[in-house]
Each structure stands twice: as C-alpha cells, then as structure tokens.
C-alpha cells in the first residue's frame, strides 16, 4: 500500500495523514473486489518497522488510524451474516502502543471464526524481523526439547513465520517503486508473481487489479512448471 504520502502531496492535502486515510478507504474497496472475485487470502504492508523513524506527528496519526480502523473492519465483518473477513495482525506487537495492541487483539478475537477471507495486516513488520523471530522460536523449541534438531528443515521455520501460508501467489507493489522494501521476502521466494504498478495506492483501480490478475493467469502455467521443478507443491484447483 505504497504512495499514500505522495498522494497527499499530489492532492495538496494539508497533512500527509489525509493520504493515509485515503489509503485505508482504498483497502476497504479492494477487499470488496477480492470478496467478489473469491480471493481468500490478502496481506497488506500497513506499517514498516522503520516507519517509526518518521515524524512523531505522522507516527501518532498512523497509530490513531490503526486503532480506529482495525476495530471498524472487525465490526463490519461481524455485522456480516457470514462473518466473511478474518483479521490477523502480523508484526512485532511489542513495538506498538498498548491502545493499538488492544484494537489488534480485539479484531483478531471477534473475527477468528470467519472463513471466507483472511486479511493479514503487516503492522509493524519487516521480513528480516519475521525471519529472525522464526529462527529464535526454532532455537527456543529445540532448547526446550520440543524439537528434534536433526529434523529441522525449511518447513520447521516456515511454520513459525508471522505469515505461515498459504503460499504467496502474487505480490503487488504500488507507487512506481521497483523494490521489495523488506516485505514478505521468504514468501516471495516460492515463485510468487511480482508486479510493480506505477500508481499511488489510493489511486489503485479495479482496472489495475484486473490487469495484474490477467497477467498472472497467463503466466500461471509457466509458474507451476517452475514450481514443480523446484519441488514446490501447487494446488490442484484455484
């Protein structure tokens, strides 16, 4: 969800927080598109750990937005008869203010039984922190005698990631930047289809999403062939 601040400046908003608010509105819209298209797992990079280096005013505004909107998303899901959206917060919760932690735990608790779509909100997150945290858990489990060291493999670590699965199909980076920015590095390594879209996140349209999905479908046969060569399982149906 990159480009909110630049969108605010482009739109001559008084504060960059207006861009972040527009970014949340776009997320709500995109989730509706995903629901209609039958997409069952969505992950969003809401706040990077290094974003704490931004101004106190911007960080505080982002914390306020997260506190409010996590609850709003959760309550909206509960209001649906089928409780369509399960919310998971993936990140280093120890870095968050207690008020935001409470909202995150509330959102996870009241939506835990939803089974149509899972939303992983990466907040505050970095892929290197995710991987190093998983390594620490492996070491702790081995030292506690809960894990046979000789049995440690890729799956052992993967199960302890903040976003353990299913495998990532598509990664979309908005704003025109062509880099990963420390996001889902482990998950991307399994032949994820990477698309860089030259538009700020609040301007991301259904047309942009449609182009990404069609492009992925056209490449899917080749992707699955490469996965098979690498020994990565592929689902029988999509």
C-alpha positions in Angstrom: 0.0 0.0 0.0 2.7 2.4 -1.0 2.3 6.0 -2.1 -0.1 7.4 0.5 2.2 10.3 1.5 3.0 11.3 -2.1 -0.7 11.1 -3.0 -1.4 13.5 -0.2 1.1 16.0 -1.5 -0.1 15.5 -5.1 -3.7 16.2 -3.9 -2.5 19.3 -2.0 -3.8 17.9 1.3 -3.0 19.9 4.4 -1.5 16.9 6.2 0.0 13.6 4.9 -2.4 11.8 7.3 -5.1 12.6 4.7 -3.2 10.3 2.3 -3.1 7.5 4.9 -6.9 7.9 5.4 -7.4 7.7 1.7 -5.2 4.6 1.6 -7.5 2.9 4.2 -10.6 3.7 2.1 -8.9 2.1 -0.9 -8.1 -1.0 1.2 -11.8 -1.3 2.1 -12.7 -1.1 -1.6 -10.0 -3.6 -2.7 -11.3 -6.1 0.0 -14.7 -5.8 -1.6 -13.2 -6.6 -5.0 -11.4 -9.6 -3.6 -14.6 -10.8 -1.9 -16.4 -10.7 -5.2 -13.6 -12.4 -7.1 -13.3 -15.2 -4.5 -9.8 -14.3 -3.3 -9.4 -15.9 0.1 -6.1 -14.5 1.4 -4.9 -10.9 1.3 -1.8 -9.4 3.0 -1.1 -5.7 3.2 2.0 -3.9 4.3 0.4 -1.3 6.6 3.4 -0.1 8.6 7.1 -1.0 8.3 9.2 -1.2 11.5 11.5 1.5 10.0 8.4 3.8 9.7 8.9 4.6 13.4 11.7 6.9 12.1 9.2 9.3 10.6 8.0 12.4 12.4 6.2 11.9 15.8 3.1 13.6 14.3 2.9 11.2 11.4 3.6 8.1 13.5 0.9 9.2 16.0 -1.6 9.8 13.3 -0.9 6.3 11.9 -1.3 4.7 15.3 -4.6 6.6 15.7 -5.8 5.4 12.3 -4.8 1.8 13.1 -6.5 1.8 16.4 -9.8 3.1 14.8 -9.8 1.1 11.6 -8.9 -2.3 12.9 -12.0 -2.1 15.1 -14.0 -0.8 12.2 -13.0 -3.6 9.9 -13.7 -6.2 12.6 -17.1 -4.8 13.5 -18.0 -4.7 9.8 -17.1 -8.3 9.4 -19.1 -9.3 12.5 -22.1 -7.4 11.1 -22.0 -9.6 8.0 -24.2 -12.7 8.4 -21.5 -14.9 7.1 -18.6 -13.2 9.0 -16.6 -13.1 5.8 -13.4 -11.5 7.0 -10.8 -12.9 9.4 -8.2 -10.4 10.6 -4.7 -11.3 11.6 -2.1 -8.8 12.7 1.4 -9.9 11.6 4.3 -7.9 13.1 6.3 -7.0 16.2 3.4 -6.1 18.6 5.9 -5.2 21.3 6.7 -2.0 19.4 3.1 -0.8 19.4 1.3 1.4 21.9 -1.0 -0.6 24.2 -4.1 1.1 22.8 -3.2 -0.2 19.3 -2.4 -3.7 20.7 -5.9 -3.8 22.3 -7.5 -2.9 19.0 -5.4 -5.6 17.2 -6.3 -8.3 19.7 -10.0 -7.3 19.6 -10.0 -7.5 15.8 -8.3 -10.9 15.8 -10.6 -12.3 18.5 -14.0 -11.2 17.2 -13.2 -12.3 13.6 -11.4 -15.6 14.4 -14.3 -17.8 13.2 -14.6 -16.1 9.8 -13.7 -18.4 7.0 -14.3 -16.7 3.6 -11.3 -14.4 3.6 -8.2 -13.8 5.7 -6.6 -10.4 5.9 -3.0 -10.3 7.2 -2.3 -6.8 8.4 1.5 -6.5 8.5 2.0 -3.9 11.2 4.7 -3.1 12.3 6.5 -5.5 10.1 9.7 -6.3 8.2 10.6 -9.6 6.5 14.0 -9.7 8.2 12.3 -9.3 11.6 9.8 -12.0 10.7 12.6 -14.5 9.7 14.8 -13.7 12.7 11.8 -14.1 15.0 11.1 -17.5 13.5 14.7 -18.6 13.9 14.5 -17.6 17.6 11.4 -19.7 18.1 13.1 -22.7 16.5 16.1 -22.3 18.8 13.8 -21.9 21.9 11.7 -25.0 20.9 14.9 -27.0 20.4 16.4 -25.9 23.7 13.1 -26.8 25.4 13.3 -30.3 24.0 10.1 -29.8 21.9 12.0 -30.0 18.6 14.5 -32.6 17.3 17.4 -30.6 15.9 18.1 -33.3 13.3 14.6 -32.8 12.0 14.8 -29.0 11.4 14.2 -28.1 7.8 12.6 -25.4 5.7 9.1 -26.3 6.9 10.1 -26.1 10.5 11.0 -22.4 10.1 8.1 -21.7 7.8 5.5 -22.8 10.4 6.9 -20.2 12.8 6.7 -17.3 10.4 4.2 -14.5 11.2 2.6 -15.2 7.8 3.0 -19.0 7.5 0.8 -19.7 4.5 -0.7 -20.5 2.1 2.0 -19.8 -0.4 2.1 -16.3 -1.9 0.7 -16.2 -5.5 1.0 -12.5 -6.3 2.9 -9.6 -4.8 1.8 -6.1 -5.9 3.9 -3.0 -5.2 2.2 0.3 -5.9 3.7 3.8 -6.3 6.1 3.0 -9.1 8.9 1.9 -6.8 10.7 -1.2 -8.1 11.9 -2.8 -4.9 10.6 -5.1 -2.1 11.3 -2.8 0.8 11.8 -5.8 3.2 8.3 -7.3 2.6 7.5 -11.0 2.5 10.9 -12.0 1.3 10.6 -15.6 2.4 7.1 -16.0 0.9 8.2 -14.3 -2.4 11.0 -16.8 -2.9 8.5 -19.6 -3.8 7.9 -18.3 -7.3 5.5 -15.5 -6.3 4.4 -13.4 -9.3 5.7 -9.9 -8.8 4.0 -6.8 -10.2 5.1 -3.2 -9.8 2.3 -0.8 -10.6 3.1 2.8 -11.3 0.3 4.4 -9.4 -0.1 5.6 -5.8 -2.1 3.2 -3.6 -5.2 5.5 -3.2 -5.4 5.6 -7.0 -5.2 1.9 -7.5 -8.2 0.9 -9.5 -10.1 -2.2 -10.5 -8.5 -1.9 -13.9 -5.1 -2.1 -12.4 -6.1 -5.1 -10.3 -7.7 -6.8 -13.4 -4.5 -6.3 -15.4 -2.5 -7.9 -12.6 -4.8 -10.9 -12.3 -5.0 -11.5 -16.1 -1.2 -11.2 -16.4 -0.8 -13.7 -13.6 -3.2 -16.2 -15.1 -1.3 -16.0 -18.4 1.9 -16.8 -16.6 0.4 -19.4 -14.2 1.3 -22.5 -16.4 4.9 -21.5 -16.5 5.0 -20.6 -12.8 3.6 -24.0 -11.9 6.0 -25.8 -14.1 8.9 -24.0 -12.4 7.4 -24.8 -9.0 7.3 -28.5 -9.9 10.9 -28.4 -11.0 11.8 -26.8 -7.6 9.7 -29.3 -5.7 7.1 -26.7 -4.5 3.6 -28.1 -4.3 0.9 -26.5 -6.4 -2.8 -26.6 -5.7 -4.9 -28.8 -8.0 -7.6 -26.1 -8.3 -7.6 -22.4 -7.9 
